[in-house]
Amino acid sequence: MIGFLRGTLAYKHPPSLLVDVGGVGYEVDAPMSTFYHLPETGSEVMLYTHLVVREDAHVLFGFATESERALFRSLIRVTGIGARLGLAILSGLSPEEFERCIQQADAVALQRLPGIGKKTAQRLIIEMRDRLPESSGAGAALTSAADPLREASEALVALGYKPQEAERLLKQVKDEGESVEELIRLALKQAGSR
Protein backbone atom coordinates (compact mmCIF):
# COMPACT_ATOMS: atom_id res chain seq x y z
CA MET A 1 0.00 0.00 0.00
CA ILE A 2 1.24 3.51 -0.77
CA GLY A 3 0.53 5.65 2.32
CA PHE A 4 1.74 9.00 1.03
CA LEU A 5 3.72 10.67 -1.72
CA ARG A 6 6.23 13.48 -1.31
CA GLY A 7 7.72 14.97 -4.43
CA THR A 8 7.49 17.72 -7.02
CA LEU A 9 4.10 18.68 -8.39
CA ALA A 10 4.67 18.28 -12.13
CA TYR A 11 1.12 18.79 -13.42
CA LYS A 12 -2.32 19.63 -12.11
CA HIS A 13 -5.61 19.63 -13.95
CA PRO A 14 -8.68 18.69 -11.85
CA PRO A 15 -9.24 15.94 -10.89
CA SER A 16 -5.79 14.68 -11.97
CA LEU A 17 -2.30 15.63 -10.93
CA LEU A 18 1.16 14.23 -11.49
CA VAL A 19 3.74 13.99 -8.71
CA ASP A 20 7.39 13.37 -9.58
CA VAL A 21 8.88 11.25 -6.79
CA GLY A 22 12.56 10.59 -7.46
CA GLY A 23 12.10 10.53 -11.22
CA VAL A 24 8.92 8.43 -11.18
CA GLY A 25 5.69 10.22 -12.10
CA TYR A 26 2.66 9.14 -10.07
CA GLU A 27 -0.73 9.95 -11.56
CA VAL A 28 -3.08 10.85 -8.73
CA ASP A 29 -6.78 11.76 -8.68
CA ALA A 30 -7.76 14.21 -5.97
CA PRO A 31 -10.90 16.01 -4.76
CA MET A 32 -11.25 19.75 -5.24
CA SER A 33 -10.73 20.24 -1.50
CA THR A 34 -7.16 19.01 -2.05
CA PHE A 35 -6.65 21.10 -5.18
CA TYR A 36 -7.39 24.25 -3.18
CA HIS A 37 -4.34 23.48 -0.99
CA LEU A 38 -1.88 22.54 -3.74
CA PRO A 39 1.20 24.70 -4.32
CA GLU A 40 2.27 25.97 -7.73
CA THR A 41 3.51 23.48 -10.33
CA GLY A 42 7.20 22.77 -9.70
CA SER A 43 6.86 23.04 -5.92
CA GLU A 44 7.19 20.23 -3.40
CA VAL A 45 3.94 18.57 -2.37
CA MET A 46 2.96 15.87 0.11
CA LEU A 47 -0.27 13.89 -0.31
CA TYR A 48 -1.86 11.13 1.75
CA THR A 49 -2.89 8.39 -0.66
CA HIS A 50 -5.29 5.52 -1.12
CA LEU A 51 -4.77 2.90 -3.84
CA VAL A 52 -7.82 1.32 -5.48
CA VAL A 53 -7.11 -1.88 -7.41
CA ARG A 54 -9.60 -2.88 -10.08
CA GLU A 55 -9.47 -5.47 -12.83
CA ASP A 56 -8.68 -2.86 -15.45
CA ALA A 57 -6.62 -0.32 -13.48
CA HIS A 58 -4.77 0.66 -10.34
CA VAL A 59 -5.91 4.15 -9.37
CA LEU A 60 -4.13 6.28 -6.80
CA PHE A 61 -6.16 8.91 -4.94
CA GLY A 62 -4.49 11.77 -3.09
CA PHE A 63 -5.64 13.95 -0.19
CA ALA A 64 -4.27 17.07 1.51
CA THR A 65 -5.14 15.83 5.00
CA GLU A 66 -5.45 12.52 6.81
CA SER A 67 -9.05 13.38 7.75
CA GLU A 68 -9.99 13.67 4.06
CA ARG A 69 -8.42 10.28 3.34
CA ALA A 70 -10.14 8.69 6.36
CA LEU A 71 -13.51 10.05 5.24
CA PHE A 72 -12.88 8.82 1.67
CA ARG A 73 -12.11 5.34 3.00
CA SER A 74 -15.31 5.35 5.04
CA LEU A 75 -17.35 6.60 2.10
CA ILE A 76 -16.23 3.90 -0.33
CA ARG A 77 -17.40 1.26 2.16
CA VAL A 78 -20.98 2.53 1.84
CA THR A 79 -23.12 0.45 -0.51
CA GLY A 80 -23.31 2.14 -3.91
CA ILE A 81 -20.56 4.69 -3.24
CA GLY A 82 -17.53 4.16 -5.43
CA ALA A 83 -14.26 6.03 -5.55
CA ARG A 84 -15.47 8.60 -8.11
CA LEU A 85 -18.57 9.43 -6.08
CA GLY A 86 -16.41 9.60 -2.95
CA LEU A 87 -14.24 12.20 -4.70
CA ALA A 88 -17.35 14.15 -5.71
CA ILE A 89 -18.55 14.22 -2.11
CA LEU A 90 -15.17 15.45 -0.85
CA SER A 91 -15.06 18.03 -3.63
CA GLY A 92 -18.38 19.45 -2.47
CA LEU A 93 -18.06 19.23 1.33
CA SER A 94 -15.24 19.37 3.84
CA PRO A 95 -15.07 16.47 6.32
CA GLU A 96 -16.54 18.79 8.97
CA GLU A 97 -19.46 19.85 6.72
CA PHE A 98 -20.12 16.23 5.76
CA GLU A 99 -20.15 15.17 9.41
CA ARG A 100 -22.61 17.94 10.21
CA CYS A 101 -24.92 16.77 7.39
CA ILE A 102 -24.84 13.21 8.71
CA GLN A 103 -25.40 14.19 12.35
CA GLN A 104 -28.29 16.48 11.42
CA ALA A 105 -29.69 13.96 8.88
CA ASP A 106 -29.61 16.72 6.25
CA ALA A 107 -30.44 14.71 3.12
CA VAL A 108 -31.28 17.89 1.20
CA ALA A 109 -27.72 19.23 1.55
CA LEU A 110 -26.29 15.89 0.46
CA GLN A 111 -28.55 15.81 -2.60
CA ARG A 112 -26.97 19.06 -3.81
CA LEU A 113 -23.79 17.07 -4.52
CA PRO A 114 -23.40 15.67 -8.05
CA GLY A 115 -24.45 12.03 -8.30
CA ILE A 116 -26.30 11.98 -4.96
CA GLY A 117 -30.03 11.37 -5.19
CA LYS A 118 -32.59 10.96 -2.44
CA LYS A 119 -31.98 7.24 -1.85
CA THR A 120 -28.20 7.61 -1.85
CA ALA A 121 -28.39 10.54 0.58
CA GLN A 122 -30.56 8.50 2.94
CA ARG A 123 -28.21 5.52 2.67
CA LEU A 124 -25.23 7.77 3.45
CA ILE A 125 -26.96 9.11 6.56
CA ILE A 126 -27.86 5.64 7.80
CA GLU A 127 -24.56 3.91 7.08
CA MET A 128 -22.22 6.78 8.01
CA ARG A 129 -23.94 7.74 11.27
CA ASP A 130 -22.19 4.96 13.23
CA ARG A 131 -18.84 5.56 11.55
CA LEU A 132 -18.50 9.19 12.57
CA PRO A 133 -16.96 10.12 15.90
CA GLU A 134 -19.23 10.82 18.86
CA SER A 135 -17.61 14.13 19.77
CA SER A 136 -17.66 17.28 17.70
CA GLY A 137 -13.98 16.87 16.85
CA ALA A 138 -15.16 16.88 13.24
CA GLY A 139 -12.99 15.40 10.52
CA ALA A 140 -9.78 15.17 12.54
CA ALA A 141 -11.32 12.50 14.74
CA LEU A 142 -11.94 10.32 11.70
CA THR A 143 -8.27 9.43 11.62
CA SER A 144 -8.27 7.48 14.86
CA ALA A 145 -10.69 4.94 16.15
CA ALA A 146 -12.65 6.05 19.22
CA ASP A 147 -12.63 2.64 20.91
CA PRO A 148 -11.68 -1.02 20.45
CA LEU A 149 -15.15 -1.90 19.12
CA ARG A 150 -14.82 0.65 16.33
CA GLU A 151 -11.32 -0.55 15.44
CA ALA A 152 -12.50 -4.17 15.45
CA SER A 153 -15.44 -3.25 13.24
CA GLU A 154 -13.18 -1.50 10.74
CA ALA A 155 -10.88 -4.52 10.72
CA LEU A 156 -13.78 -6.91 10.03
CA VAL A 157 -14.98 -4.67 7.20
CA ALA A 158 -11.45 -4.69 5.77
CA LEU A 159 -11.61 -8.50 5.90
CA GLY A 160 -14.71 -8.42 3.70
CA TYR A 161 -17.63 -8.37 6.13
CA LYS A 162 -20.45 -5.92 5.49
CA PRO A 163 -20.56 -3.13 8.13
CA GLN A 164 -23.91 -4.35 9.48
CA GLU A 165 -22.62 -7.94 9.79
CA ALA A 166 -19.46 -6.76 11.56
CA GLU A 167 -21.54 -4.74 14.03
CA ARG A 168 -23.84 -7.69 14.66
CA LEU A 169 -20.94 -10.05 15.34
CA LEU A 170 -19.25 -7.58 17.67
CA LYS A 171 -22.44 -6.95 19.65
CA GLN A 172 -22.54 -10.67 20.41
CA VAL A 173 -18.99 -10.72 21.81
CA LYS A 174 -18.42 -7.19 23.12
CA ASP A 175 -18.54 -8.22 26.78
CA GLU A 176 -16.10 -11.11 26.32
CA GLY A 177 -13.07 -9.18 25.02
CA GLU A 178 -11.32 -5.94 25.83
CA SER A 179 -8.60 -5.53 23.19
CA VAL A 180 -9.14 -5.08 19.48
CA GLU A 181 -7.39 -8.36 18.78
CA GLU A 182 -9.58 -10.28 21.24
CA LEU A 183 -12.76 -8.77 19.81
CA ILE A 184 -11.76 -9.66 16.25
CA ARG A 185 -10.79 -13.22 17.24
CA LEU A 186 -14.07 -13.73 19.12
CA ALA A 187 -16.15 -12.23 16.30
CA LEU A 188 -14.47 -14.48 13.72
CA LYS A 189 -15.00 -17.50 15.97
CA GLN A 190 -18.69 -16.52 16.30
CA ALA A 191 -18.99 -16.17 12.50
CA GLY A 192 -17.38 -19.58 12.01
CA SER A 193 -19.72 -21.32 14.46
CA ARG A 194 -22.82 -20.46 12.44
PEJOFEN-V705917 format. One record per residue. N is the residue number from 1. RES is the residue in one letter. PHI is phi in degrees with one decimal (none if undefined). Layout:
n=N res=RES phi=PHI
n=N res=RES phi=PHI
This chain:
n=1 res=M phi=none
n=2 res=I phi=-98.1
n=3 res=G phi=-82.8
n=4 res=F phi=-159.4
n=5 res=L phi=-125.1
n=6 res=R phi=-130.3
n=7 res=G phi=-174.2
n=8 res=T phi=-95.4
n=9 res=L phi=-75.2
n=10 res=A phi=-90.4
n=11 res=Y phi=-160.2
n=12 res=K phi=-147.0
n=13 res=H phi=-151.1
n=14 res=P phi=-49.0
n=15 res=P phi=-93.6
n=16 res=S phi=-104.1
n=17 res=L phi=-147.0
n=18 res=L phi=-126.6
n=19 res=V phi=-115.1
n=20 res=D phi=-88.3
n=21 res=V phi=-114.4
n=22 res=G phi=59.8
n=23 res=G phi=89.3
n=24 res=V phi=-109.5
n=25 res=G phi=-92.3
n=26 res=Y phi=-99.3
n=27 res=E phi=-81.7
n=28 res=V phi=-132.3
n=29 res=D phi=-99.4
n=30 res=A phi=-140.5
n=31 res=P phi=-73.6
n=32 res=M phi=-61.3
n=33 res=S phi=-58.5
n=34 res=T phi=-78.0
n=35 res=F phi=-59.4
n=36 res=Y phi=-63.0
n=37 res=H phi=-101.5
n=38 res=L phi=-74.0
n=39 res=P phi=-77.4
n=40 res=E phi=-66.9
n=41 res=T phi=-57.2
n=42 res=G phi=97.6
n=43 res=S phi=-92.7
n=44 res=E phi=-75.0
n=45 res=V phi=-139.1
n=46 res=M phi=-129.4
n=47 res=L phi=-129.0
n=48 res=Y phi=-79.6
n=49 res=T phi=-125.7
n=50 res=H phi=-139.6
n=51 res=L phi=-100.0
n=52 res=V phi=-108.6
n=53 res=V phi=-105.4
n=54 res=R phi=-121.5
n=55 res=E phi=-60.2
n=56 res=D phi=-101.1
n=57 res=A phi=-166.8
n=58 res=H phi=-112.9
n=59 res=V phi=-116.8
n=60 res=L phi=-101.5
n=61 res=F phi=-110.3
n=62 res=G phi=-121.9
n=63 res=F phi=-140.1
n=64 res=A phi=-71.2
n=65 res=T phi=-129.4
n=66 res=E phi=-66.2
n=67 res=S phi=-66.7
n=68 res=E phi=-63.3
n=69 res=R phi=-63.9
n=70 res=A phi=-62.8
n=71 res=L phi=-65.8
n=72 res=F phi=-57.5
n=73 res=R phi=-63.8
n=74 res=S phi=-69.1
n=75 res=L phi=-62.9
n=76 res=I phi=-72.9
n=77 res=R phi=-86.6
n=78 res=V phi=-76.6
n=79 res=T phi=-54.9
n=80 res=G phi=86.1
n=81 res=I phi=-107.0
n=82 res=G phi=-96.5
n=83 res=A phi=-63.1
n=84 res=R phi=-64.9
n=85 res=L phi=-69.0
n=86 res=G phi=-59.7
n=87 res=L phi=-63.9
n=88 res=A phi=-62.8
n=89 res=I phi=-64.4
n=90 res=L phi=-68.6
n=91 res=S phi=-73.2
n=92 res=G phi=-96.2
n=93 res=L phi=-139.1
n=94 res=S phi=-74.0
n=95 res=P phi=-55.0
n=96 res=E phi=-66.5
n=97 res=E phi=-65.2
n=98 res=F phi=-62.6
n=99 res=E phi=-59.7
n=100 res=R phi=-61.9
n=101 res=C phi=-60.3
n=102 res=I phi=-68.1
n=103 res=Q phi=-63.0
n=104 res=Q phi=-93.9
n=105 res=A phi=51.1
n=106 res=D phi=-89.7
n=107 res=A phi=-65.3
n=108 res=V phi=-62.3
n=109 res=A phi=-64.2
n=110 res=L phi=-66.7
n=111 res=Q phi=-69.3
n=112 res=R phi=-74.0
n=113 res=L phi=-77.9
n=114 res=P phi=-62.3
n=115 res=G phi=86.1
n=116 res=I phi=-108.1
n=117 res=G phi=-98.9
n=118 res=K phi=-61.2
n=119 res=K phi=-65.0
n=120 res=T phi=-66.2
n=121 res=A phi=-61.3
n=122 res=Q phi=-65.3
n=123 res=R phi=-63.9
n=124 res=L phi=-59.2
n=125 res=I phi=-62.6
n=126 res=I phi=-67.8
n=127 res=E phi=-77.5
n=128 res=M phi=-87.7
n=129 res=R phi=-54.2
n=130 res=D phi=-79.4
n=131 res=R phi=-91.7
n=132 res=L phi=-85.0
n=133 res=P phi=-65.7
n=134 res=E phi=-68.6
n=135 res=S phi=-78.3
n=136 res=S phi=-91.2
n=137 res=G phi=-71.3
n=138 res=A phi=53.0
n=139 res=G phi=-62.9
n=140 res=A phi=-60.4
n=141 res=A phi=-72.5
n=142 res=L phi=-67.9
n=143 res=T phi=-79.4
n=144 res=S phi=-127.9
n=145 res=A phi=-73.2
n=146 res=A phi=-78.1
n=147 res=D phi=-160.1
n=148 res=P phi=-59.4
n=149 res=L phi=-61.2
n=150 res=R phi=-65.0
n=151 res=E phi=-62.3
n=152 res=A phi=-63.5
n=153 res=S phi=-62.3
n=154 res=E phi=-62.0
n=155 res=A phi=-66.0
n=156 res=L phi=-64.5
n=157 res=V phi=-63.8
n=158 res=A phi=-63.3
n=159 res=L phi=-81.8
n=160 res=G phi=112.6
n=161 res=Y phi=-77.5
n=162 res=K phi=-69.7
n=163 res=P phi=-53.1
n=164 res=Q phi=-66.8
n=165 res=E phi=-67.4
n=166 res=A phi=-61.7
n=167 res=E phi=-63.0
n=168 res=R phi=-62.3
n=169 res=L phi=-61.9
n=170 res=L phi=-70.3
n=171 res=K phi=-63.5
n=172 res=Q phi=-72.7
n=173 res=V phi=-119.8
n=174 res=K phi=-61.2
n=175 res=D phi=-87.1
n=176 res=E phi=-94.2
n=177 res=G phi=-132.8
n=178 res=E phi=-110.0
n=179 res=S phi=-88.3
n=180 res=V phi=-58.8
n=181 res=E phi=-61.8
n=182 res=E phi=-62.8
n=183 res=L phi=-61.9
n=184 res=I phi=-63.6
n=185 res=R phi=-58.8
n=186 res=L phi=-66.1
n=187 res=A phi=-65.6
n=188 res=L phi=-66.1
n=189 res=K phi=-63.7
n=190 res=Q phi=-61.6
n=191 res=A phi=-63.9
n=192 res=G phi=-73.2
n=193 res=S phi=-85.3
n=194 res=R phi=-81.9
